[in-house]
């Protein structure tokens, strides 16, 4: 799921989904996770389950691209 392969298309990988999330956070600086999901669904060309979205947020946190503040507020790490 992290990377594309014969089963998972590259556009469905966490890398590509994470790029969309980072793009949204760059423009808005910080957002609550539910607001981010709503905006993400408006930009991403296909339906992504909330579970996959959360996996991607976890991935971005683990590679230190975002930080999570209190009250579910996500911010990009600069």
FILUM-33244 format. One record per residue: residue in three letters; x, y, z of N, C-alpha, C, O in turn. Coordinates in nm, 3 decimals. Layout:
! residues N
+------+---------+---------+---------+---------+---------+---------+---------+---------+---------+---------+---------+---------+
! nuro !    n_xx !    n_yy !    n_zz !   ca_xx !   ca_yy !   ca_zz !    c_xx !    c_yy !    c_zz !    o_xx !    o_yy !    o_zz !
+------+---------+---------+---------+---------+---------+---------+---------+---------+---------+---------+---------+---------+
!  ALA !       X !       Y !       Z !       X !       Y !       Z !       X !       Y !       Z !       X !       Y !       Z !
...
+------+---------+---------+---------+---------+---------+---------+---------+---------+---------+---------+---------+---------+
END
This chain:
! residues 78
+------+---------+---------+---------+---------+---------+---------+---------+---------+---------+---------+---------+---------+
! nuro !    n_xx !    n_yy !    n_zz !   ca_xx !   ca_yy !   ca_zz !    c_xx !    c_yy !    c_zz !    o_xx !    o_yy !    o_zz !
+------+---------+---------+---------+---------+---------+---------+---------+---------+---------+---------+---------+---------+
!  UNK !   0.082 !  -0.119 !   0.000 !   0.000 !   0.000 !   0.000 !   0.086 !   0.126 !   0.000 !   0.046 !   0.228 !  -0.054 !
!  UNK !   0.203 !   0.119 !   0.059 !   0.288 !   0.237 !   0.065 !   0.335 !   0.277 !  -0.075 !   0.331 !   0.394 !  -0.111 !
!  UNK !   0.378 !   0.180 !  -0.151 !   0.428 !   0.206 !  -0.285 !   0.340 !   0.132 !  -0.385 !   0.273 !   0.035 !  -0.350 !
!  UNK !   0.341 !   0.179 !  -0.507 !   0.266 !   0.110 !  -0.611 !   0.331 !  -0.023 !  -0.646 !   0.453 !  -0.039 !  -0.635 !
!  UNK !   0.252 !  -0.118 !  -0.688 !   0.301 !  -0.246 !  -0.736 !   0.200 !  -0.301 !  -0.835 !   0.120 !  -0.224 !  -0.888 !
!  UNK !   0.201 !  -0.431 !  -0.863 !   0.107 !  -0.488 !  -0.960 !  -0.037 !  -0.480 !  -0.912 !  -0.129 !  -0.476 !  -0.993 !
!  UNK !  -0.057 !  -0.477 !  -0.781 !  -0.192 !  -0.475 !  -0.726 !  -0.237 !  -0.333 !  -0.695 !  -0.350 !  -0.296 !  -0.725 !
!  UNK !  -0.149 !  -0.252 !  -0.633 !  -0.183 !  -0.115 !  -0.594 !  -0.126 !  -0.020 !  -0.698 !  -0.005 !  -0.019 !  -0.723 !
!  UNK !  -0.212 !   0.060 !  -0.758 !  -0.166 !   0.159 !  -0.855 !  -0.088 !   0.268 !  -0.781 !  -0.115 !   0.297 !  -0.664 !
!  UNK !   0.007 !   0.328 !  -0.850 !   0.091 !   0.429 !  -0.787 !   0.008 !   0.546 !  -0.738 !   0.042 !   0.606 !  -0.635 !
!  UNK !  -0.100 !   0.581 !  -0.807 !  -0.182 !   0.694 !  -0.763 !  -0.260 !   0.664 !  -0.635 !  -0.314 !   0.755 !  -0.573 !
!  UNK !  -0.267 !   0.537 !  -0.595 !  -0.333 !   0.499 !  -0.471 !  -0.234 !   0.476 !  -0.357 !  -0.272 !   0.431 !  -0.250 !
!  UNK !  -0.107 !   0.505 !  -0.381 !  -0.005 !   0.482 !  -0.279 !  -0.005 !   0.593 !  -0.175 !  -0.056 !   0.702 !  -0.201 !
!  UNK !   0.052 !   0.566 !  -0.060 !   0.060 !   0.666 !   0.046 !   0.146 !   0.785 !   0.005 !   0.126 !   0.896 !   0.054 !
!  UNK !   0.243 !   0.763 !  -0.085 !   0.327 !   0.872 !  -0.131 !   0.246 !   0.976 !  -0.206 !   0.261 !   1.096 !  -0.182 !
!  UNK !   0.163 !   0.932 !  -0.296 !   0.084 !   1.025 !  -0.377 !  -0.025 !   1.091 !  -0.293 !  -0.046 !   1.212 !  -0.302 !
!  UNK !  -0.094 !   1.013 !  -0.213 !  -0.197 !   1.068 !  -0.124 !  -0.133 !   1.168 !  -0.028 !  -0.191 !   1.274 !  -0.001 !
!  UNK !  -0.015 !   1.136 !   0.023 !   0.056 !   1.226 !   0.112 !   0.093 !   1.357 !   0.044 !   0.092 !   1.463 !   0.108 !
!  UNK !   0.124 !   1.352 !  -0.084 !   0.154 !   1.474 !  -0.159 !   0.034 !   1.568 !  -0.164 !   0.049 !   1.689 !  -0.151 !
!  UNK !  -0.083 !   1.512 !  -0.184 !  -0.206 !   1.593 !  -0.184 !  -0.228 !   1.655 !  -0.046 !  -0.264 !   1.773 !  -0.036 !
!  UNK !  -0.207 !   1.577 !   0.058 !  -0.226 !   1.628 !   0.194 !  -0.127 !   1.741 !   0.224 !  -0.165 !   1.844 !   0.279 !
!  UNK !  -0.001 !   1.722 !   0.187 !   0.099 !   1.826 !   0.212 !   0.068 !   1.952 !   0.133 !   0.089 !   2.063 !   0.182 !
!  UNK !   0.018 !   1.937 !   0.011 !  -0.019 !   2.053 !  -0.070 !  -0.129 !   2.134 !  -0.002 !  -0.123 !   2.257 !   0.000 !
!  UNK !  -0.228 !   2.066 !   0.051 !  -0.337 !   2.134 !   0.121 !  -0.285 !   2.205 !   0.246 !  -0.321 !   2.319 !   0.273 !
!  UNK !  -0.200 !   2.136 !   0.322 !  -0.147 !   2.197 !   0.445 !  -0.053 !   2.314 !   0.416 !  -0.046 !   2.408 !   0.495 !
!  UNK !   0.018 !   2.310 !   0.304 !   0.104 !   2.422 !   0.268 !   0.022 !   2.548 !   0.243 !   0.065 !   2.659 !   0.276 !
!  UNK !  -0.095 !   2.532 !   0.185 !  -0.180 !   2.647 !   0.154 !  -0.256 !   2.697 !   0.277 !  -0.285 !   2.816 !   0.286 !
!  UNK !  -0.289 !   2.608 !   0.371 !  -0.372 !   2.645 !   0.485 !  -0.296 !   2.653 !   0.617 !  -0.353 !   2.695 !   0.718 !
!  UNK !  -0.172 !   2.614 !   0.619 !  -0.082 !   2.619 !   0.735 !  -0.120 !   2.518 !   0.845 !  -0.033 !   2.443 !   0.890 !
!  UNK !  -0.244 !   2.515 !   0.889 !  -0.285 !   2.415 !   0.988 !  -0.434 !   2.390 !   0.974 !  -0.510 !   2.481 !   0.940 !
!  UNK !  -0.474 !   2.267 !   1.000 !  -0.615 !   2.229 !   0.987 !  -0.646 !   2.117 !   1.084 !  -0.557 !   2.041 !   1.124 !
!  UNK !  -0.772 !   2.107 !   1.121 !  -0.816 !   1.990 !   1.195 !  -0.828 !   1.874 !   1.097 !  -0.851 !   1.895 !   0.978 !
!  UNK !  -0.814 !   1.754 !   1.148 !  -0.806 !   1.637 !   1.060 !  -0.935 !   1.614 !   0.981 !  -0.928 !   1.573 !   0.865 !
!  UNK !  -1.050 !   1.640 !   1.039 !  -1.174 !   1.620 !   0.965 !  -1.192 !   1.725 !   0.855 !  -1.243 !   1.693 !   0.748 !
!  UNK !  -1.149 !   1.849 !   0.881 !  -1.154 !   1.952 !   0.777 !  -1.057 !   1.919 !   0.664 !  -1.088 !   1.940 !   0.546 !
!  UNK !  -0.941 !   1.867 !   0.701 !  -0.842 !   1.828 !   0.601 !  -0.896 !   1.716 !   0.514 !  -0.876 !   1.718 !   0.392 !
!  UNK !  -0.963 !   1.619 !   0.573 !  -1.020 !   1.508 !   0.496 !  -1.125 !   1.559 !   0.397 !  -1.127 !   1.515 !   0.282 !
!  UNK !  -1.210 !   1.650 !   0.440 !  -1.314 !   1.704 !   0.351 !  -1.249 !   1.777 !   0.234 !  -1.290 !   1.759 !   0.119 !
!  UNK !  -1.150 !   1.860 !   0.262 !  -1.083 !   1.932 !   0.153 !  -1.006 !   1.836 !   0.062 !  -1.005 !   1.853 !  -0.060 !
!  UNK !  -0.942 !   1.735 !   0.122 !  -0.871 !   1.634 !   0.044 !  -0.965 !   1.564 !  -0.052 !  -0.930 !   1.544 !  -0.168 !
!  UNK !  -1.082 !   1.525 !  -0.005 !  -1.178 !   1.454 !  -0.091 !  -1.226 !   1.543 !  -0.206 !  -1.265 !   1.492 !  -0.311 !
!  UNK !  -1.224 !   1.674 !  -0.187 !  -1.261 !   1.764 !  -0.295 !  -1.153 !   1.776 !  -0.401 !  -1.183 !   1.812 !  -0.515 !
!  UNK !  -1.029 !   1.747 !  -0.366 !  -0.917 !   1.760 !  -0.460 !  -0.873 !   1.627 !  -0.521 !  -0.831 !   1.623 !  -0.637 !
!  UNK !  -0.882 !   1.520 !  -0.444 !  -0.832 !   1.391 !  -0.494 !  -0.932 !   1.334 !  -0.594 !  -1.052 !   1.338 !  -0.570 !
!  UNK !  -0.884 !   1.281 !  -0.705 !  -0.976 !   1.240 !  -0.813 !  -1.064 !   1.117 !  -0.786 !  -1.155 !   1.090 !  -0.864 !
!  UNK !  -1.038 !   1.044 !  -0.680 !  -1.122 !   0.927 !  -0.651 !  -1.148 !   0.916 !  -0.502 !  -1.083 !   0.984 !  -0.422 !
!  UNK !  -1.242 !   0.833 !  -0.465 !  -1.282 !   0.816 !  -0.325 !  -1.176 !   0.736 !  -0.249 !  -1.138 !   0.627 !  -0.292 !
!  UNK !  -1.130 !   0.790 !  -0.137 !  -1.033 !   0.722 !  -0.050 !  -1.099 !   0.704 !   0.087 !  -1.154 !   0.799 !   0.143 !
!  UNK !  -1.093 !   0.583 !   0.139 !  -1.149 !   0.557 !   0.272 !  -1.075 !   0.640 !   0.377 !  -0.957 !   0.671 !   0.362 !
!  UNK !  -1.147 !   0.675 !   0.482 !  -1.087 !   0.752 !   0.591 !  -0.971 !   0.676 !   0.654 !  -0.873 !   0.736 !   0.699 !
!  UNK !  -0.982 !   0.543 !   0.658 !  -0.875 !   0.460 !   0.715 !  -0.744 !   0.479 !   0.637 !  -0.638 !   0.493 !   0.699 !
!  UNK !  -0.750 !   0.479 !   0.506 !  -0.630 !   0.500 !   0.423 !  -0.577 !   0.641 !   0.444 !  -0.456 !   0.663 !   0.449 !
!  UNK !  -0.668 !   0.736 !   0.456 !  -0.629 !   0.875 !   0.483 !  -0.550 !   0.884 !   0.614 !  -0.447 !   0.951 !   0.621 !
!  UNK !  -0.600 !   0.817 !   0.718 !  -0.532 !   0.818 !   0.848 !  -0.396 !   0.748 !   0.840 !  -0.300 !   0.793 !   0.901 !
!  UNK !  -0.388 !   0.637 !   0.765 !  -0.258 !   0.572 !   0.745 !  -0.159 !   0.670 !   0.682 !  -0.041 !   0.672 !   0.718 !
!  UNK !  -0.207 !   0.749 !   0.588 !  -0.120 !   0.845 !   0.521 !  -0.076 !   0.955 !   0.618 !   0.040 !   0.995 !   0.617 !
!  UNK !  -0.167 !   1.003 !   0.701 !  -0.133 !   1.103 !   0.802 !  -0.028 !   1.043 !   0.897 !   0.069 !   1.110 !   0.932 !
!  UNK !  -0.047 !   0.919 !   0.939 !   0.052 !   0.852 !   1.025 !   0.188 !   0.844 !   0.955 !   0.291 !   0.869 !   1.017 !
!  UNK !   0.187 !   0.808 !   0.828 !   0.310 !   0.799 !   0.750 !   0.381 !   0.935 !   0.745 !   0.502 !   0.941 !   0.767 !
!  UNK !   0.307 !   1.042 !   0.719 !   0.366 !   1.176 !   0.714 !   0.421 !   1.217 !   0.850 !   0.523 !   1.285 !   0.858 !
!  UNK !   0.353 !   1.176 !   0.956 !   0.402 !   1.205 !   1.091 !   0.532 !   1.129 !   1.118 !   0.627 !   1.185 !   1.173 !
!  UNK !   0.536 !   1.002 !   1.079 !   0.654 !   0.920 !   1.104 !   0.777 !   0.970 !   1.030 !   0.889 !   0.960 !   1.080 !
!  UNK !   0.758 !   1.024 !   0.910 !   0.873 !   1.077 !   0.837 !   0.895 !   1.225 !   0.867 !   0.973 !   1.292 !   0.799 !
!  UNK !   0.826 !   1.276 !   0.967 !   0.842 !   1.411 !   1.022 !   0.814 !   1.521 !   0.920 !   0.884 !   1.622 !   0.916 !
!  UNK !   0.711 !   1.501 !   0.840 !   0.666 !   1.605 !   0.747 !   0.552 !   1.687 !   0.805 !   0.530 !   1.801 !   0.762 !
!  UNK !   0.479 !   1.631 !   0.901 !   0.374 !   1.705 !   0.970 !   0.389 !   1.685 !   1.120 !   0.453 !   1.590 !   1.165 !
!  UNK !   0.330 !   1.776 !   1.194 !   0.324 !   1.759 !   1.339 !   0.178 !   1.769 !   1.380 !   0.098 !   1.835 !   1.314 !
!  UNK !   0.147 !   1.704 !   1.489 !   0.010 !   1.700 !   1.538 !   0.005 !   1.778 !   1.669 !   0.071 !   1.742 !   1.767 !
!  UNK !  -0.073 !   1.883 !   1.669 !  -0.093 !   1.964 !   1.788 !  -0.214 !   1.910 !   1.864 !  -0.280 !   1.817 !   1.820 !
!  UNK !  -0.241 !   1.969 !   1.978 !  -0.359 !   1.928 !   2.053 !  -0.485 !   1.959 !   1.972 !  -0.482 !   2.043 !   1.882 !
!  UNK !  -0.592 !   1.891 !   2.003 !  -0.720 !   1.908 !   1.935 !  -0.716 !   1.867 !   1.788 !  -0.787 !   1.925 !   1.707 !
!  UNK !  -0.636 !   1.767 !   1.753 !  -0.631 !   1.713 !   1.618 !  -0.587 !   1.812 !   1.511 !  -0.623 !   1.796 !   1.395 !
!  UNK !  -0.512 !   1.914 !   1.546 !  -0.469 !   2.012 !   1.448 !  -0.337 !   1.967 !   1.387 !  -0.240 !   1.941 !   1.458 !
!  UNK !  -0.334 !   1.957 !   1.254 !  -0.215 !   1.915 !   1.183 !  -0.145 !   2.037 !   1.127 !  -0.210 !   2.129 !   1.076 !
!  UNK !  -0.013 !   2.039 !   1.136 !   0.068 !   2.146 !   1.080 !   0.183 !   2.084 !   1.004 !   0.230 !   1.976 !   1.038 !
!  UNK !   0.227 !   2.153 !   0.902 !   0.340 !   2.105 !   0.825 !   0.469 !   2.143 !   0.899 !   0.477 !   2.251 !   0.959 !
!  UNK !   0.568 !   2.057 !   0.896 !   0.698 !   2.083 !   0.959 !   0.784 !   2.159 !   0.861 !   0.797 !   2.119 !   0.745 !
!  UNK !   0.841 !   2.269 !   0.907 !   0.927 !   2.350 !   0.818 !   1.070 !   2.340 !   0.859 !   1.156 !   2.401 !   0.797 !
+------+---------+---------+---------+---------+---------+---------+---------+---------+---------+---------+---------+---------+
END
